[in-house]
């Protein structure tokens, strides 16, 4: 709930097959300013419960640091949640070659120079859900490279993306549906499904989708 400043690396780092049995939480009023990632679990590490940001994370690595990152065989037993603010030169929340036992949720603000929420070569057992505000230079929500989402992808908030707002690619699988009841404004496609990917549920929109190319594309 205080301040953490890390000049060139991560604000909070769990690495090299280490284990946190409980949760990692940046509480309301907490401020993490990192030259790398704000909160990171990587190289086979695990967090038994949740990773939650209720405060503010700033990640300004010149290689594109993430606000919250799981990387290289790491896992979280519970959920990855942003209720606060993430300002990242790279991705807002990055799940790369890792596993989340629950869901990935944003109810706050993600301001990202890369993608807002990424799940790449990973498994997310629950939903990927946005009820807050995602503003990303790349994709808003990107699921790719053989990723499996056990639940749905839903937007009840606002997603503004320079690329696709919601993208499912690279033979990935979403076992639930894709549902938009909020606002999507994309530089490319509002919702894009391609590269032999599968949506087991439907694609539903009762909100607003503005796409620079297509509103919804499946190809």
Number of C-alpha atoms within 10 A of each C-alpha: 13 11 12 17 16 16 13 14 19 27 25 20 17 20 17 14 13 16 16 14 13 15 15 17 17 25 16 14 12 17 22 25 22 26 22 28 34 35 27 25 31 22 19 19 24 26 23 18 20 21 24 21 28 21 21 23 29 25 31 24 20 11 10 18 31 36 36 29 25 30 21 19 19 28 27 26 20 21 23 26 22 29 21 22 22 30 23 30 26 27 31 36 32 25 30 22 22 27 25 26 19 21 24 25 23 28 19 20 22 30 24 29 22 26 30 34 29 24 29 23 20 27 25 26 21 22 21 27 23 27 19 20 22 28 24 29 21 23 31 35 30 22 30 23 20 20 26 24 24 20 22 22 27 24 25 19 20 22 28 24 28 20 25 32 32 27 21 28 20 19 17 26 23 24 20 19 17 22 20 23 17 19 20 27 23 28 19 20 26 29 26 20 21 16 15 14 22 17 18 15 14 13 15 12 16 11 14 15 21 19 21 14 14 17 19 17 14 12 8
